[in-house]
């Protein structure tokens, strides 16, 4: 999943607004700032959006018989 899509889904906004937030330097992947909206998000990444939220990203199968995967993320308590 691309970073801009994931940010848009997390904060329930458009991809255009998500790209703007990324380019402003408000998004961190594994505590490192990123400004590349097309970056691929991988399982196990910790994504922080300054002023919004911090999440742990992982994928899982909806059921064992299906090959479909679903995106799931867990909100992390902010310090």
C-alpha positions in Angstrom: 0.0 0.0 0.0 1.3 3.5 -0.9 1.9 6.0 1.9 -0.5 8.6 0.5 -3.3 6.1 0.4 -2.6 4.9 3.9 -2.4 8.4 5.3 -5.7 9.4 3.6 -7.4 6.3 5.0 -6.1 6.9 8.6 -7.2 10.5 8.8 -10.2 10.2 6.5 -9.2 12.8 4.0 -8.5 13.0 0.3 -5.2 11.7 -1.3 -4.4 15.2 -2.4 -4.6 16.5 1.2 -2.6 13.4 2.4 0.1 14.2 -0.1 0.2 17.8 1.1 0.6 16.6 4.7 3.4 14.2 3.7 5.2 17.0 1.7 5.0 19.3 4.8 7.2 16.8 6.7 4.5 15.8 9.2 4.7 12.0 8.4 7.3 9.7 9.9 8.0 6.0 9.1 9.7 4.2 11.9 10.5 7.6 13.5 12.2 8.9 10.3 10.8 11.8 8.4 9.7 11.0 4.9 8.4 13.3 2.1 7.9 10.6 -0.6 4.1 10.0 -1.0 4.7 7.0 -3.3 6.7 5.1 -0.7 5.4 1.6 -0.1 4.2 0.8 3.4 5.3 -2.6 4.6 4.1 -4.8 7.5 5.7 -3.9 10.8 6.2 -0.2 10.1 5.3 2.3 12.7 3.7 5.4 11.1 3.4 8.7 12.9 1.4 11.7 11.6 2.4 14.7 13.6 -0.6 16.1 15.3 -2.9 13.2 14.4 -1.9 9.7 15.4 0.7 6.9 15.6 -0.1 3.5 14.3 1.5 0.0 13.9 0.7 -1.4 10.5 0.3 -5.1 9.7 -1.6 -7.2 7.2 -3.7 -10.3 7.9 -5.8 -12.8 6.0 -9.6 -12.4 6.5 -10.0 -16.1 6.5 -7.7 -19.1 5.8 -9.6 -20.3 2.7 -9.3 -16.9 0.9 -6.2 -15.4 -0.5 -7.6 -11.9 0.0 -5.7 -9.8 2.5 -7.0 -6.9 4.5 -5.1 -3.9 5.9 -5.2 -3.6 9.7 -3.5 -1.1 11.9 -3.3 -0.7 15.6 -3.3 2.6 17.3 -0.4 3.1 19.7 -0.7 5.1 22.9 1.2 8.3 22.4 3.8 9.2 25.0 
